[in-house]
Amino acid sequence: MAGTLKNVTDADFDAEVLNSDKPVLVDFWAEWCGPCRQIAPSLEAIAAEYGDEIEIVKLNIDQNPDTAAKYGVMSIPTLNVYQGGEVVKTIVGAKPKAAILRDLDPFVTIKPTV
């Protein structure tokens, strides 16, 4: 399902993210956020390449303020990696795909670039 990341909500966050068997990267974003739109293609590419190792989902903070508030998301884009129901990594701000992958190194097996 390349090109579209699953959207999660306040209502299904626990089931989709906290109870997942594999690490989940949550992209906290909003429609009006330029940098959020800027990193979306990188996240979709990472999901396509590494989807068997890490799940990538999006959470719109305007539509789901409770989860954003619960995890102290103050600026977007914020990418939180959840593992075993806990935040194990936080990445704040727009970064190129290579930098995001470096941050995700503990969770994915980085494929060599050809």
C-alpha positions as CSV (number, residue, x, y, z in Angstrom):
1,M,0.0,0.0,0.0
2,A,2.8,2.4,-1.0
3,G,1.9,6.1,-1.1
4,T,-0.6,6.2,1.7
5,L,0.1,5.9,5.4
6,K,-2.6,4.7,7.8
7,N,-4.2,7.4,9.9
8,V,-4.7,6.7,13.6
9,T,-7.0,8.6,16.0
10,D,-7.4,9.2,19.7
11,A,-9.9,6.4,19.7
12,D,-7.8,3.7,18.1
13,F,-4.3,4.9,19.2
14,D,-3.9,2.2,21.9
15,A,-5.0,-0.6,19.7
16,E,-3.0,0.5,16.6
17,V,0.1,1.8,18.2
18,L,0.6,0.8,21.9
19,N,-0.5,-2.8,21.4
20,S,1.5,-3.4,18.1
21,D,3.9,-6.3,17.9
22,K,6.5,-4.3,16.0
23,P,7.8,-0.7,16.5
24,V,5.4,2.0,15.3
25,L,6.5,5.4,14.1
26,V,3.7,8.0,14.6
27,D,3.9,11.1,12.5
28,F,2.1,13.9,14.5
29,W,1.1,16.4,11.8
30,A,-1.5,18.9,10.7
31,E,-3.0,19.9,7.3
32,W,-1.6,23.5,7.6
33,C,2.0,22.3,8.4
34,G,4.4,22.8,5.5
35,P,7.3,20.8,7.0
36,C,4.8,18.0,7.7
37,R,3.9,17.8,4.0
38,Q,7.6,18.1,3.1
39,I,8.5,14.9,5.0
40,A,5.5,12.9,4.0
41,P,7.1,11.4,0.8
42,S,10.1,10.3,2.8
43,L,7.9,8.6,5.4
44,E,5.9,6.9,2.7
45,A,9.2,5.7,1.1
46,I,10.5,4.4,4.4
47,A,7.1,2.6,5.0
48,A,7.4,1.0,1.6
49,E,11.0,-0.2,2.1
50,Y,10.9,-1.1,5.8
51,G,7.2,-1.9,6.4
52,D,8.0,-5.4,7.5
53,E,10.1,-4.1,10.4
54,I,8.4,-0.9,11.4
55,E,4.8,0.4,11.1
56,I,4.4,4.1,10.1
57,V,1.2,5.9,10.8
58,K,-0.1,9.5,10.9
59,L,-2.0,11.3,13.6
60,N,-3.6,14.6,12.8
61,I,-3.2,16.7,15.9
62,D,-6.1,19.1,15.0
63,Q,-8.5,16.2,14.8
64,N,-6.9,14.2,17.7
65,P,-5.7,16.7,20.3
66,D,-5.9,14.3,23.3
67,T,-3.1,11.9,22.1
68,A,-0.8,14.8,21.1
69,A,-1.3,16.4,24.5
70,K,-0.8,13.1,26.3
71,Y,2.6,12.8,24.7
72,G,3.6,16.4,25.0
73,V,3.7,17.2,21.3
74,M,4.4,20.9,21.2
75,S,5.8,21.4,17.7
76,I,5.2,19.5,14.4
77,P,6.3,17.5,12.7
78,T,7.1,15.2,15.7
79,L,7.8,11.6,15.0
80,N,7.6,9.3,18.0
81,V,8.6,5.7,17.8
82,Y,6.6,3.4,20.2
83,Q,7.8,0.0,21.2
84,G,6.1,-2.1,23.8
85,G,3.6,0.7,24.5
86,E,6.4,3.2,25.4
87,V,8.0,6.1,23.5
88,V,11.5,4.9,22.7
89,K,12.6,7.6,20.3
90,T,11.4,11.2,19.4
91,I,12.4,13.0,16.3
92,V,11.3,16.7,16.0
93,G,11.3,18.7,12.8
94,A,11.6,18.0,9.1
95,K,14.6,16.0,8.1
96,P,15.7,14.3,4.8
97,K,14.9,10.6,4.4
98,A,18.6,9.6,5.1
99,A,18.5,11.5,8.4
100,I,15.2,9.9,9.5
101,L,16.6,6.5,8.6
102,R,19.7,7.2,10.7
103,D,17.4,8.0,13.6
104,L,15.5,4.7,13.0
105,D,18.7,2.6,12.8
106,P,17.9,0.8,16.1
107,F,14.6,-0.3,14.7
108,V,15.3,-1.2,11.1
109,T,18.0,-3.0,9.2
110,I,19.3,-0.2,6.9
111,K,19.6,-1.4,3.3
112,P,22.8,-0.4,1.5
113,T,22.3,2.2,-1.2
114,V,23.2,1.1,-4.6
